[in-house]
Amino acid sequence: MCTYATVQTTLEGSAKGPEGRWFAVTDATVYFDHPVHALAEHTLNIDFADPAKGPAARVAVELTAAAARDLLSAIQQALDSAPAVLTA
């Protein structure tokens, strides 16, 4: 079953592309649906991209639901452990 559950957001960051070059990341698309490569029925998929630079400026991640929840928790823990002045 396709969920079509998709969320898009703008962001600031960097990603290393397939040729080992860094590029600015301006957009993220997050969706829960069938993966392209991961061995799971459904995954949380995240595409980090800079659409202005074309399809080569994209990094994709496919995570199982459990792995996505673990990552969410790890991100929260890392942010909570940093001084508030740095994460404002």
N, C-alpha and C positions, 0 to 999 in steps of 0.2 A: 504494500500500500504506500503510495506517495503521500507525504504529509503537506508539502508545499509550505511548511512553516519556515519562513525566511525573514531575517531581520538585517537591515543594512545600517551602517553607522560610519561617520567620518572619524578619523583619528590622526594622531601624529606619532610617527615612529619610523623605523627602518627595518628592512628585511634583506637577507642575502638571497639572491636569485640563483637560478640553475647554473649559471656560468661563474659563480663565486663572486659576483659583483654586488655591492650594496646599492640599494635604491630607497628613496623615500616611500613610505606607506601612508596613503591618505584616506583609504577606504577599507572597510571590512564587511564582508557578507557572511552571515552566520545562518546555517540552516540545518535542519534535521531531516535527513532523507537517505536514499540509497547511495552508498559510496561508489566511487569509480574504481578504487584499488584495494581498500581495506577489506579484510575477510570477515565481514559482518553483514547482517541483513539491512540494518540502518545504522548510520553514524551521525555524529554532530560534525558538520563540515564547516571549516573556516577558510575563507579566501581573503588574504591580505593583498592589497593591490594599490597601484597608482595608475588609474585608468588613462590618465593623460599620456602615459608612456607606452601604452599598448599592452597586448597580451603577455609579452615577455616579462613585464614588471608585475609578477603575481607569484605568490607562494600559497599553496593549498595544504590544508591539514584535515585528515579524517580521523575522528576519535570515537571509540565506543562510548555509549552513554556513561558507563562507569568511569572511564578514563577522563571524560569531559568534566564530570563532577569532581574527580580527584584534582584535576588541573585548576578548576575554579577555586577549590579549597586552598590549594598551594599558592595561587595568586593572592588570595585574601590574606593568608598567613604572611607572605612576604611583604605585602603592603603594610599590614598591621605592625610588623616588626621594625619598620623603618621609622625614623623620626618624623613626626607629623609635618614639620616645617619643609621636609623634602618631598612630601607626597600631596601637598595642597594644590 
